[in-house]
Amino acid sequence: MSDIPRRSLSRTAKLVGLPLGHAGRAAVGLGRRVGGAPAEAIAAELQARTAEQLFAVLGELKGGAMKFGQALSVMEAAMPEELAGPYRATLTKLQDAAPPMPGARVHAILADQLGPRWRTSKFQSFEDEPVAAASIGQVHRAVWRDGRPVAVKIQYPGAGEALLSDINQLSRVARLAGAWIPGIAMGPILDEVKERMSEELDYDLEASHQRAFARAFRDDEEAFVPDVLAHSSQVIVSEWVEGRPLSQVIADGTPAERDQAASLYLEFLLRGPNRARLLHADPHPGNFRITPDGRLGVLDFGAVNRLPTGMPDSLGELITHTLAGDEAALGAVLRRAGFIRPGVEVSDTALLHYLQTFVEPLEHESFTFSRSWLRSVSATIQDPRREEFLVGLRFNLPPEYLLIHRVWLGCIGVLCQVGGTVPMREMVLAHVPGVDEEALPPPR
């Protein structure tokens, strides 16, 4: 692969090929079943091959398609085990890896971005084999001219066209879906998505965000943000972050390692808006490391939500009223903030019952996140026979809360993969504004 497939028709054909490929394999499996092959063996083989194709296609397309795959990998903890199991390893691979660009293509980009003598003028050494490849860029390890180990992040050629193509395809489907869901205004949300995706292509902007985080967390005891040493429109050179990937802790961490990783991860995401006036908005595990000195190393600042005044007070108000069971006050905040649009009929009692589904971690001094807990929450709100499902259809997502919502869902998904025990209530009360602690019931 040299460039990302750009043309909408080409990319759409590959995406459409995913379900078609699965259907074809299912037909072959049916034929083998008729021929006497065991059903369990056929099902396992079908799932393994479908997972392999999912990784290959989403990884090759990169752009928005791979971001979709990464989102799936973050939220696989909410899927039923019989569905998630065969795909877990493959989807998790999308957090850290994808088919890389050839070395010649990498060299050409660096010569264009850093100058024709980039290898000798900028670096003491440069490794041609990438150490990570993600949705719009890949990372190489190198040694900077002053002897510091660095990460060199290089944007894929065609990433912009690919991203816009994927977002346009998503928009067509989402706008149609929005017409079926009375509570959601899809237009403003899609506009916000497009704006944020375009920002992720701007490596100069990403470098400025990373520097802001690095200043805010410099010499911090719990988080390490690497400094940016050089950048251009398609390349970012920053300090190397040594450490154990969060995905490894998810795979085989001890209980103590899981508790430490979960607490560091949650604390960083909650502290960012207060310390840097920025929210790190790409919470998948590939962006985090546990450093040798026990801190959380943070990578990738392409998706960032600028919050000049910090997190909105309304979030703390929603937490307060839900935990306190004050349905009238809760309904008033939801309508004032735009979560319930004018003219949408839903009772305050139903709204309270719906949100109470999500606040269990805040009802305790500490809480152990798990896949089973997240699956139970997911099953409750996605069951069409339950009131929570109907209430969920009436919720709107104001554009200014889009990335906050994305980070919160992603964070919970990752915490359930890590499986650690964290003082969730204490952390949220310390960092989320607008919470009235005197109105809260005591923890269980």
Secondary structure, DSSP 8 states (H G I E B T S, - for coil): --S----HHHHHHHHHHHHHHHHHHHHHHHHHHHTT--HHHHHHHHHHHHHHHHHHHHHHH-HHHHHHHHHHHHHGGGS-HHHHHHHHHHHHHTTT------HHHHHHHHHHHH-TTHHHHTEEEE-SS-SEE-SSEEEEEEEETTS-EEEEEEE-TTHHHHHHHHHHHHHHHHHHHHHH-TT--HHHHHHHHHHHHHHHT-HHHHHHHHHHHHHHTTT-SSEE---EEEE-SSEEEEE---SEEHHHHHHH--HHHHHHHHHHHHHHHHHHHHHTSEEE---SGGGEEE-TTS-EEE---SSEEE-TT-S-HHHHHHHHHHHHT-HHHHHHHHHHTTSS-TT----HHHHHHHHHTT-GGGGSSSEE--HHHHHHHHHHHT-TTSHHHHHHHT----GGGHHHHHHHHHHHHHHHHHT-EE-HHHHHHHHSTT--GGGS----
